[in-house]
């Protein structure tokens, strides 16, 4: 079960890669509330996101523990759910964590929300990519942000989620992660390409969770989290006990 990030859709975890199903894994993804083709909600927070995940697991996952994973907002959602339902978790794939113990009150979320609501995908992508360190990185970031923003049926709902989700907390403190007793793979990105998902946060999560593995791209390379096929192979290797 793989959960996507804020302003993304179900394809934006392994980016359309079919590697895991070809290797015999049953892969379940879904559009979070208000994203992609899903209906909106009155409010957007991690309590609601975890409740929605619980519904999907009950309907789709069947009996027994499941492997859960997610990127950014999806990472926080599955971590939140896993802390409440540890007996139902076989392993966790935590990609691009951002939560460091406090809600994120940064005004950039309001700017992104306003851009999407008033200017559409191109304006949203301009704001997302505006502080890129090089033109090459700016073009890549702009393209990814524009493409994913164009997939939403209700862009007003996504704009509302952009304002509200970062200001909620998926769980109380990072210390709670030390209670996870399942195999965990944390995937971090170096800050050159993806400063919005700080490598230091991923490293802290990996150090806090007992026995967790930390994987990332080499410095200067495109983030592992952006490369669906390669990420899928890292997940497969980890689940096979080789990571």
N, C-alpha and C positions, 0 to 999 in steps of 0.2 A: 504494500500500500504506500504510494508516494503522493505527497501533498505539495502543491506549488506555493510560490511566494506571492507577496502583495503585488497587485496589479498584473500578475501573470495568469496563465491558464494551465489546464491539466497537462499540456504537452511540454511545459517548461520546467521539468525536473530532469528527465533524460532526453529532452529535446527531440522527441520522436524516434529515438533509437529503439530498434526491435531486438537488440542483442539479448536481453534477459528472457523474453518469451521464447526466443529461439533456443536458449539454453535450458528450457524446461520450467522456468519460473512463471507462475501466474501473476501478472502485473495488473494492479488495480489503481486507477487514477480518477480524479473527479474535479470539476470546477468548484472552488470554494464559493460560499454564498456571495451573490452579487457579482461574481467574476464569470467570464466566458458566457456560457449559456444558462447558468444557474440563476434562479430568482433571487431578488435582493432581500435584505433584512431591515428591521427597524433600526437596529444598532449593530456595530461591528466591534467585537472584542474577542479575546482568546477564550473566554468562557463559552461563547457561542460557537466559535470555530471548533473547539474541542467537543462540544455537544454534537455538532454536525459530523465530525469524524467518527464519533461513537455510533451514530446512526448508520453511516456507511459500512463500518466494520460489522455491525450486527446483521446488516442486509447482505453484504457481499463476501465477507471473509470466511464465513463458515465456522466450524468448531476448531478449538485449539488456538494456541498462540500464533501471532503473525509477525512478520518482519515489517516494520514501519519506518518510513523515511520521509524527508521533506527538505525543502530549501527555504531558508529565511523564515518568513511567516509560517510556512509549512513545517519547518524544523521545530519552531517554537510550539506549534500546535501538537505535533506528535510527542514532543518531550512532555508537554503538559498532560496529555492523555496517558502517557506511559507512567508518569509519577502517580497517577490515580488508579491505574489498572496494571500493576507490574506483572501479575500472574498471566496476563493475556499477551505479553510481549516476548517474542523469540529473539529479536535483535533490533537495533536501531541504526539508521543511517541519517546522521545529522549534518546537513549541508548548509554552510553559510550562516551560522548563528550570529545574531546581532545583540541579543539581550545580555546585558552585563549587570543586571540587578535592579535597574530603575527603568521606569517608563520613559519613552523618548519624546520629549516635548519640542524637538527641533522644528523651527518654522519651515524647513524645506518641505515637509509633508504637506503643509497648507499650500505652498507654491506649486507643488506638483499636482495637487488636487485641483486648484484653480486653473492651471494650464490645461489639464485634461477636460474639465467641465466646460471651459470657455473656448479652448482652441483646438481640441481634438488631439489625436495621436502625435502629430508633428510637433505641436506646441509642448506637449508633455515630454516628448523625447528631447527637445531642445533644453528643457530644464534639467532633466536627468543627466544629460551629457555635458552640461555647461562648465564644469570644473575639471574636465578630463585633462591629464597632464600633457598629452600629445594629440596631434590631429588624427593620427591613426587610431588611437584609443577612442577619441571622440566619435569618429565615424562608426566604429563598431558598437559603441554604447548606444549611440543614437539609433542605429538600425535595429538593434535588439529591443530597445524600449518602444520604438514606433511600431514594430511588427506585433509585439505582444499587446499593446494598447488597442490595436485595430481589431482584436478578436473578441472584444466584449460587446454583448448585446445591450448592456445598460451602463454607459460610461459614467452617468451620474452616481450610480451605486458604487462603482470603483472609486470615484472621487471621494465619496463619503467614507469608504473603507480606508483610503489613504489618510484622511484626517483622524480617524478614530483608532485604528488597530495599533499604530505605534505607541499610542498613549495608554494602552492597556498593558498589563503584565501577564505573561503566560504562566508564571508561578512566582512564589514569594521571593526566593533568593537563589543565587547560584549554589549555595551550600546544599540545597535539596538534590542537586544532580549527583552528589556523592552517594545517594541511596539507590541509584540504578545498579542492578546486579545482573545485567544481561550484556552480551557482546555489543559493543558500540563502535561505529566508525564515524569519526568527525572529519568532514571535508572542509578545509579552509582555502581562502583565496588570498594571494599576496595583494597588498594595497595599491600597487602601481596601476593595475587594471580595475580593481573593484574595491575602492576605499569604503564603499557603503556597507561592506561585510568585512570588518577589520580582521586581519589574520590573528591579531592578539586575542580577540574574543574566542575564535575557534581554538586557539592553543589553550586558553584558560578552561574552556569546556572540556577539552581532552584531558587536561591535567586534573580536573575535579572529578571526572567520572572514573571510577576504578577500572583499570585495565583497558581504557579506551585507546583505539588507534587513531592517529592523525595523519591524513593524506592531503597533499596539495600538489599543484604544478610546481615546476622549477621557477625561481625568480626570473622575471622577464618574459615568461610564457603566458599565453592566454589562459584564463582560469580553468581549472579542471571542472568546476561547476558549470561552465559554459559548453563543455565538450561532451555531448550526450553519449556517444559511443565509448569514449575512453572512461567516462564516469561509470557507465554500466559495467565495464570490465573490472574496474576497481571494486565495485559492489559485489560482483560475482566472486572475485578473488577473496574478498573479505568473508563472504558467507561460506565459502569453501574452506575457510580456515587458513588461507595462505596470506592474508593481508596483515 
